[in-house]
Amino acid sequence: MSADIFLSSKVNANVNGKNGHDSQTVFAEQLHLWENNELSDFLRRAPEQKKHYESESGIPLKRLYTPLDISDTPQSEIGLPGQYPFTRGPYPNMYRGRNWTMRMFAGFGTGDDTNRRFKYLVSQGQTGLSTAFDMPTLMGYDSDHPMADGEVGVEGVAIDTLADMEALLEGIDLEKISVSMTINPTAWIVYAMYIALGQKRGYDLNKMSGTIQADILKEYQAQKEWIYPIRPSVRICRDYIMWAARNMKRFNPISLSGYHIAEAGANAVQEAAFVMANTIAYVDEITKAGMNVDEFAPRLSFFFTSQADFFEEIAKFRALRRVYAKIMRERFGAQNPESMRLRFHAQTAAITLTRQQPYLNLVRTGIQALTAVLGGAQSLHTNSFDESYALPTEEAAKLALRTQQIIAEETNVTAVVDPLGGSYYVEALTNEMEKRIFAVLDHIDSIGGTVKATEDGWFQQEIADTAYQVMRRKAKGEKISVGVNKYVDAEEKTSFEIHPIDLSLQTRQIKQLSAVKANRDNARVAQLLSELRIVAQDPTQNLMPITIELVKAYATMGEIVDALRELWGAYHETPVF
């Protein structure tokens, strides 16, 4: 009997027995023989393409992963779905119970324009709404402000007053379909409009579901959409999270976002760690205000990118669930399992979309969407192939939605919970991601915490450095982008319809805004704006009730923003290089 066959028989004999340590020793010997015989011989005939392999985050990758790579991982760290530490998923039966929410990002023109797109997507099988707002709305300028000229409704829907929110969601039952809103510095105002609309229709607020992104810290770190200085902005976040916890039991008042951090250039470890650092900052702020962690944490939600490195992204999602569970239980003393259950929305990576050979974006999006599903996403947006040119057309958006539907209905990946769980590679990579995330968090604590590190530009510098390194690798051809720096088609001729820009929409929007101002009680608006300033000066008070009253009186977004800008001033970033 050869040594290899003899050792293999010993492994098989011991693997189900009690002598696990001996089994590992025998397997290690077998692995050593394999490396020095079969592998060594083969490498002489067929050398590997690279000297070193690593993930996009710089994690060294071994040629082969075996039971030895997870031999020190206790079963409790992997666990079972729906149980602490939630590595294998937040819910016991995952997609066997219900598929993820298919939530296509949409928004352009006026509320009426986007409402028609919403209804089209719902008719095509979309199961949740996701709203994109135009730049003036994001930055707190009304459509008639000089700073808004040329931008009204171009990159999202224009929202000036409650009338626009009414048009945006006309004919949509907000007790039956969830609504996601991607907005940050003015998030509390848009949220107040959503609440006011529900109250106006007579809805039970506890039956309205959805998410508002509202994660302002990542704006200073990555996305660069802000109005006020950092600390007053964090106070606003505190206020709407606390208000929602007490008044809307099914609504997620914040979606802590790694997506924009990744789109700015961060790698997977940085994306995950920075989001957890921001989470710690918000939870600190709210618990210091006197609210028990178990009162609000069950409604915290998350938003991550699904990038191109297939297994690293899956490991990222699994590690994030474990890291979050540990932070909430060990750092903040959470008792309720719901407070430790990380739920996330994923979006395929816009940064990977190319103008060259744009139909390849369909393939990229499909693979990235599968990554999110295998990683256990609760909600998913798939990018349209034409987004590197313009806002998606209806046809492109439908193709992106069909990508999710094919994964859900044709691949059978939803039949098994965490189907890659137990993979030596995936479990080892999950462990490594967790270790690196906690190392970053320890460093952030050592330099004064998240808010101070943001004020000092530390996050911004880290993201900029990583983005620069990736750019250099692409320029050198070390990081491949198919169709861009490899397999380039010099004779490419691609033609397709792109989403048109309606040149009349700014005029239409301003006309509606003028009509609202002419027909409201302007004296009441002025009185409420004065009350807003008084409430804002007392950090123990909550801004949400007075803001809800303001939007009900049809105060404009810009009026509310300007009232607090007079009090708090505006933020000016110190650039980092």
C-alpha positions in Angstrom: 0.0 0.0 0.0 1.4 3.4 -1.0 2.0 6.1 1.7 -0.7 8.3 0.2 -3.4 5.5 0.2 -2.4 4.4 3.7 -2.7 8.0 5.0 -6.0 8.5 3.2 -7.4 5.4 4.8 -6.3 6.5 8.2 -8.1 9.9 7.7 -11.3 8.1 6.6 -11.1 5.9 9.6 -10.6 8.7 12.1 -12.7 11.5 10.6 -15.9 10.3 12.3 -14.3 9.1 15.4 -13.4 10.8 18.7 -9.7 11.3 17.9 -10.1 14.6 16.1 -6.6 15.8 16.9 -5.0 12.7 15.5 -7.2 13.0 12.4 -5.9 16.5 11.8 -2.3 15.4 12.2 -2.8 12.7 9.7 -4.5 15.0 7.2 -1.7 17.6 7.6 0.8 14.8 6.7 -1.4 13.9 3.7 -1.6 17.5 2.6 2.2 17.8 2.8 2.7 14.7 0.7 0.2 16.1 -1.9 2.1 19.4 -2.1 5.4 17.7 -2.6 4.2 15.1 -5.1 1.1 15.7 -7.3 1.1 19.4 -6.9 4.9 19.9 -7.3 5.0 17.7 -10.4 2.0 19.5 -12.0 3.4 23.0 -11.3 6.6 22.1 -13.2 4.5 21.3 -16.2 2.0 24.1 -15.9 3.2 27.1 -13.8 0.5 29.3 -12.2 -0.4 32.6 -13.8 0.6 34.7 -10.8 3.2 34.5 -8.1 0.8 35.9 -5.5 -2.9 35.7 -5.2 -5.0 38.0 -3.0 -8.5 39.3 -2.6 -9.5 42.8 -3.6 -8.9 43.8 0.1 -5.4 42.5 0.0 -6.1 39.3 2.0 -3.6 36.7 0.8 -5.3 33.7 -0.8 -4.0 30.2 -0.4 -4.1 27.8 -3.3 -6.3 25.3 -1.4 -8.4 25.5 1.8 -8.9 22.5 3.9 -10.3 21.5 7.3 -7.0 22.7 8.8 -7.9 26.3 8.0 -11.0 26.3 10.2 -9.8 23.8 12.8 -9.7 26.6 15.5 -13.2 27.9 14.6 -15.7 26.7 17.2 -19.1 25.7 15.8 -20.7 28.4 17.9 -19.0 31.0 15.7 -20.7 29.6 12.6 -23.9 28.7 14.4 -27.3 28.2 12.8 -29.4 30.6 10.7 -31.5 32.9 12.9 -29.4 32.4 16.0 -26.6 34.4 17.5 -24.1 35.3 16.0 -26.2 35.1 12.8 -23.2 34.2 10.6 -25.4 32.0 8.5 -28.3 34.4 8.1 -30.6 36.6 10.1 -33.6 34.3 9.8 -34.0 30.5 10.2 -35.4 29.6 6.8 -34.3 32.6 4.8 -35.6 32.6 1.2 -37.7 29.5 1.8 -40.1 31.8 3.7 -39.9 34.7 1.3 -37.5 36.0 -1.3 -35.5 39.2 -0.8 -37.4 42.4 -1.6 -36.7 43.4 -5.2 -36.3 47.1 -4.9 -35.2 49.0 -8.1 -33.8 52.5 -7.5 -35.9 55.1 -9.5 -36.4 58.8 -9.5 -36.5 61.6 -12.1 -38.4 64.7 -12.9 -41.4 65.6 -10.9 -43.3 63.5 -8.4 -45.8 62.6 -11.1 -43.0 61.5 -13.5 -41.5 59.1 -10.9 -44.9 57.8 -9.8 -45.4 56.5 -13.3 -42.0 54.7 -13.2 -42.9 53.2 -9.8 -46.2 51.8 -11.0 -44.5 50.4 -14.1 -41.9 48.6 -12.1 -44.5 47.2 -9.7 -46.5 46.0 -12.7 -43.3 44.1 -13.8 -42.9 42.3 -10.4 -41.0 44.8 -8.2 -41.8 44.2 -4.6 -40.6 47.4 -3.0 -40.0 51.0 -4.0 -36.7 52.8 -3.9 -36.5 56.5 -4.4 -33.7 58.6 -5.9 -33.9 62.4 -5.2 -32.4 65.1 -7.3 -29.3 67.1 -6.2 -31.2 70.2 -5.0 -33.5 68.1 -2.8 -30.5 66.2 -1.4 -28.7 69.5 -0.6 -31.7 71.4 0.8 -32.4 73.8 -2.1 -35.9 74.5 -3.4 -36.3 74.1 -7.1 -36.6 77.9 -7.6 -33.2 78.6 -5.9 -30.4 79.8 -8.1 -28.2 76.9 -7.0 -30.9 74.5 -8.3 -30.9 75.9 -11.9 -30.2 73.1 -14.4 -30.3 70.3 -11.8 -34.1 70.1 -11.0 -35.3 66.5 -11.6 -32.2 65.6 -13.6 -30.6 62.9 -11.4 -33.7 62.1 -9.2 -37.1 63.3 -8.3 -37.6 66.9 -7.2 -39.2 67.3 -3.8 -39.9 70.8 -2.5 -43.1 70.3 -0.4 -45.5 67.8 0.9 -47.4 68.3 -2.4 -44.5 66.6 -4.2 -44.6 63.6 -1.8 -48.3 63.3 -2.4 -47.7 63.2 -6.2 -44.8 60.8 -5.8 -46.8 58.2 -3.9 -50.2 58.8 -5.4 -52.2 55.6 -5.8 -49.7 53.5 -3.8 -50.9 51.8 -0.6 -48.2 52.5 1.9 -49.5 49.9 4.3 -48.9 47.2 1.7 -45.6 48.2 -0.1 -42.4 49.3 1.6 -40.7 52.5 0.5 -37.0 53.2 0.6 -35.7 56.7 0.3 -32.0 57.4 -0.4 -31.3 60.8 1.1 -29.1 62.1 3.8 -28.6 65.8 4.9 -32.3 66.5 4.4 -33.5 63.0 5.3 -35.5 64.1 8.4 -37.6 66.5 6.3 -38.4 63.9 3.6 -39.2 61.4 6.4 -41.5 64.0 8.0 -43.3 64.3 4.6 -43.7 60.6 4.4 -45.2 60.5 7.9 -47.5 63.5 7.2 -48.7 61.8 4.0 -49.5 58.6 6.0 -51.4 60.6 8.7 -53.3 62.5 6.0 -54.5 59.3 4.4 -55.4 57.9 7.8 -52.9 55.1 7.9 -51.7 53.3 11.0 -48.1 54.4 11.2 -47.1 51.0 12.7 -48.2 49.4 9.4 -46.1 51.6 7.2 -42.8 50.0 6.3 -39.6 51.1 4.5 -36.3 52.7 5.1 -34.7 56.1 4.9 -31.0 56.1 4.3 -30.2 59.0 6.5 -26.6 57.9 7.4 -24.9 61.3 7.6 -21.5 60.2 8.9 -20.7 58.4 5.7 -21.4 61.6 3.8 -18.5 63.4 5.5 -16.4 60.3 5.0 -17.2 59.4 1.4 -20.4 60.7 -0.4 -19.8 64.4 0.2 -23.4 65.6 0.5 -23.8 67.6 3.7 -25.3 70.9 5.0 -24.5 71.4 8.7 -21.4 70.6 10.8 -20.9 67.0 11.8 -22.2 67.1 15.4 -25.5 68.9 14.8 -26.1 66.4 11.9 -25.5 63.4 14.2 -28.0 65.0 16.6 -30.6 65.0 13.8 -30.0 61.3 13.1 -30.4 60.6 16.8 -33.8 62.4 16.8 -35.4 60.6 13.9 -34.1 57.2 15.0 -35.6 57.8 18.5 -38.9 59.1 17.1 -39.3 56.2 14.7 -38.6 53.6 17.5 -41.5 55.0 19.5 -44.0 55.7 16.6 -43.3 53.4 13.6 -42.6 49.9 14.6 -42.0 48.5 11.1 -40.0 51.4 9.7 -36.2 51.5 9.5 -35.2 55.1 10.3 -31.6 54.7 9.1 -29.8 52.5 6.6 -26.1 52.5 7.6 -24.4 52.6 4.3 -21.2 51.0 3.2 -22.3 51.3 -0.5 -21.2 54.9 -0.9 -18.0 54.2 1.1 -17.1 51.5 -1.4 -18.1 53.5 -4.4 -15.7 56.3 -3.2 -12.9 53.7 -3.4 -12.8 51.7 -0.1 -12.1 48.0 -0.2 -14.4 45.4 1.4 -12.7 45.4 4.8 -12.8 49.2 5.0 -16.5 49.3 3.9 -17.5 46.8 6.5 -15.3 48.3 9.3 -16.3 51.9 8.6 -20.0 51.1 8.7 -19.6 49.3 12.0 -17.7 52.4 13.4 -20.5 54.7 12.3 -23.0 52.3 13.9 -21.1 52.5 17.2 -21.2 56.3 17.0 -25.0 56.5 16.5 -25.8 53.9 19.1 -23.6 55.8 21.6 -25.4 59.0 20.8 -28.9 57.5 21.3 -28.1 55.5 24.4 -26.5 58.7 26.0 -29.9 60.4 25.3 -31.5 57.8 27.6 -33.0 55.2 25.2 -32.3 51.6 25.9 -30.5 49.8 23.0 -33.2 47.2 22.7 -35.8 49.9 22.2 -34.3 51.1 18.9 -31.7 48.7 17.6 -34.2 46.2 16.1 -35.0 48.7 13.4 -31.4 49.6 12.4 -30.8 48.5 8.9 -27.8 48.4 6.6 -26.9 49.0 2.9 -23.8 47.4 1.3 -22.3 47.1 -2.1 -22.0 43.8 -3.9 -18.7 44.1 -5.6 -16.9 41.9 -8.2 -14.7 39.7 -5.8 -17.3 37.0 -5.5 -16.2 35.0 -2.5 -14.8 38.0 -0.6 -18.2 39.8 -0.8 -20.0 36.7 0.5 -17.5 36.4 3.3 -18.0 40.2 4.0 -21.7 39.8 4.4 -21.3 36.8 6.7 -18.6 38.4 8.8 -20.6 41.6 9.1 -23.5 39.7 10.7 -21.2 38.2 13.2 -19.3 41.4 14.0 -22.6 43.4 14.5 -24.1 40.7 16.8 -21.0 40.8 19.0 -20.8 44.6 19.1 -24.5 44.9 20.1 -24.3 42.2 22.8 -20.8 42.7 24.2 -20.4 46.5 23.8 -23.9 47.8 24.3 -25.5 45.0 26.3 -28.3 44.2 24.0 -30.6 41.4 25.3 -33.1 41.1 22.5 -31.9 38.9 19.6 -33.6 41.4 17.2 -31.1 44.0 18.3 -28.3 41.8 17.2 -29.8 40.7 13.8 -28.1 42.6 11.0 -30.5 43.0 8.0 -29.2 44.6 4.8 -30.0 45.9 1.4 -27.5 45.3 -1.3 -26.8 47.1 -4.6 -24.6 45.9 -7.3 -21.5 48.0 -7.8 -22.0 51.0 -10.0 -18.3 51.6 -9.9 -17.8 48.5 -12.0 -20.1 49.6 -14.8 -18.3 50.6 -18.0 -19.2 52.8 -21.0 -17.1 50.5 -23.1 -19.0 47.4 -24.2 -21.9 48.4 -22.0 -23.8 45.2 -22.5 -21.1 43.5 -20.4 -22.7 45.4 -17.5 -25.6 42.9 -17.7 -23.2 40.1 -16.9 -21.4 42.0 -14.2 -24.7 42.8 -12.5 -26.0 39.3 -12.7 -22.9 37.9 -11.0 -22.9 40.6 -8.3 -26.6 40.0 -7.6 -25.9 36.3 -7.1 -23.2 37.2 -4.6 -25.7 39.3 -2.6 -28.2 36.5 -2.6 -25.6 33.9 -1.5 -24.5 36.3 1.2 -28.1 36.5 2.5 -29.4 40.0 1.5 -32.9 41.0 2.6 -33.3 43.5 -0.2 -31.6 44.0 -3.6 -31.2 46.6 -6.3 -29.6 45.5 -9.6 -28.0 48.3 -11.6 -29.2 48.8 -15.2 -26.6 48.3 -17.9 -27.1 51.9 -19.3 -26.4 53.7 -16.0 -22.9 54.6 -17.1 -24.6 56.8 -19.7 -27.7 58.2 -18.1 -30.6 57.4 -15.8 -32.0 54.0 -16.7 -34.7 53.6 -19.4 -37.7 51.5 -18.7 -36.4 48.7 -20.8 -33.0 48.7 -19.0 -34.6 48.8 -15.6 -36.8 45.9 -16.6 -33.8 43.9 -17.6 -32.1 44.6 -14.3 -35.3 43.5 -12.4 -35.5 40.4 -14.6 -31.9 39.5 -13.5 -33.1 39.2 -9.9 -36.2 37.3 -11.0 -34.1 34.8 -12.9 -31.9 34.2 -9.8 -35.0 33.8 -7.6 -37.1 31.6 -9.9 -34.7 29.6 -12.1 -31.4 28.9 -10.3 -32.8 27.1 -7.1 -30.2 28.9 -5.0 -33.1 29.9 -2.7 -33.8 26.3 -1.7 -30.9 26.0 0.8 -30.1 28.4 3.6 -26.5 29.7 3.4 -25.5 27.2 0.8 -21.8 28.1 1.0 -21.7 27.7 4.7 -19.1 25.1 5.7 -16.9 25.8 2.7 -13.4 25.7 4.1 -12.5 28.8 1.9 -15.7 30.8 2.8 -15.4 30.1 6.5 -11.7 30.9 6.6 -12.3 34.1 4.6 -15.2 35.0 6.9 -12.9 34.6 9.9 -10.2 36.7 8.4 -12.7 39.5 7.4 -14.0 39.5 11.0 -10.5 39.8 12.4 -9.6 42.6 10.1 -12.8 44.5 10.8 -12.3 44.4 14.5 -8.6 45.5 14.1 -9.8 48.6 12.2 -12.4 49.3 14.9 -9.8 49.0 17.6 -7.7 51.6 15.8 -10.6 54.0 15.4 -11.2 53.8 19.2 -7.5 54.5 19.8 -7.6 57.7 17.8 -10.7 59.1 19.6 -13.7 57.4 18.0 -15.7 57.8 14.8 -16.8 61.5 15.0 -13.3 62.8 15.9 -11.7 60.6 13.2 -14.2 62.0 10.7 -13.5 65.6 11.8 -9.7 64.9 11.5 -10.1 63.5 8.0 -8.9 60.0 8.9 -11.7 58.1 7.0 -11.4 60.4 4.0 -7.6 59.8 3.8 -8.0 56.0 4.1 -10.6 55.9 1.3 -8.6 58.2 -0.9 -5.4 56.2 -0.5 -7.2 52.9 -1.4 -8.9 54.5 -4.4 -5.6 55.8 -5.7 -4.0 52.4 -5.4 -6.8 50.8 -7.3 -6.5 53.4 -10.0 -2.8 52.7 -10.4 -3.4 49.0 -10.6 -6.0 49.5 -13.4 -3.6 51.9 -15.2 -0.9 49.2 -15.1 -3.2 46.5 -16.2 -2.8 44.6 -12.9 -6.6 45.0 -12.1 -8.5 43.8 -15.1 -11.6 45.6 -16.4 -12.9 43.5 -19.4 -13.4 45.7 -22.4 -11.5 48.6 -20.9 -7.9 47.5 -20.3 -8.2 44.0 -21.7 -10.2 42.5 -24.6 -10.7 46.0 -25.9 -12.8 46.2 -29.0 -11.3 48.9 -31.2 -14.1 48.8 -33.6 -16.9 48.8 -31.1 -20.1 50.4 -32.3 -22.8 50.4 -29.6 -26.1 52.2 -30.0 -29.1 52.1 -27.8 -31.7 54.5 -26.5 -30.9 56.5 -23.3 -33.2 58.2 -20.9 -34.1 61.7 -22.2 -34.0 64.8 -20.2 -37.3 66.8 -20.2 -36.3 70.4 -20.6 -39.7 71.6 -19.4 -39.6 69.9 -16.0 -37.8 72.7 -14.1 -40.5 75.1 -15.3 -43.3 72.7 -14.3 -41.8 72.1 -10.9 -41.3 75.8 -10.1 -44.8 76.5 -11.2 -46.2 73.9 -8.8 -44.0 75.3 -6.0 -45.2 78.8 -6.6 -48.8 77.6 -6.4 -48.2 75.8 -3.1 -46.7 79.0 -1.6 -49.5 81.1 -2.8 -52.2 78.9 -1.3 -50.8 78.0 2.1 -51.0 79.9 5.4 -47.7 81.8 5.3 -48.1 83.3 8.7 -48.4 79.8 10.2 -45.3 78.6 8.3 -43.3 81.6 9.7 -44.5 80.8 13.3 -43.5 77.2 13.0 -40.1 78.0 11.6 -39.5 80.2 14.6 -40.5 77.3 16.9 -38.1 75.0 14.9 -35.2 77.3 15.8 -36.2 77.2 19.5 -36.4 73.4 19.6 -33.1 73.1 17.8 -31.3 75.2 20.4 -32.2 72.6 23.1 -30.3 69.4 22.4 -32.6 67.4 24.7 -35.6 68.1 22.5 -36.5 66.1 19.4 -36.8 67.9 16.0 -39.2 65.4 14.4 -42.6 66.7 15.9 -42.1 70.3 14.9 -40.7 69.2 11.4 -43.9 67.1 10.8 -46.0 70.2 11.7 -44.0 72.3 9.3 -44.4 70.0 6.3 -48.1 69.6 7.0 -48.2 73.4 6.7 -46.5 73.0 3.3 -43.2 74.7 4.4 -40.6 74.0 1.8 -37.5 72.0 2.1 -35.3 75.0 1.6 -37.2 77.1 4.3 -36.7 74.4 6.9 -33.0 73.9 6.0 -32.2 77.6 6.0 -33.8 78.1 9.4 -31.3 75.7 10.9 -28.4 76.9 8.8 -28.8 80.3 10.4 -28.4 78.6 13.8 -25.8 76.0 13.1 -23.9 77.3 10.1 -22.6 75.2 7.2 -19.9 72.5 7.1 -16.7 73.2 5.1 -14.4 70.2 4.6 -10.7 70.4 5.0 -9.5 68.4 1.9 -7.1 65.5 2.3 -4.6 64.3 -0.2 
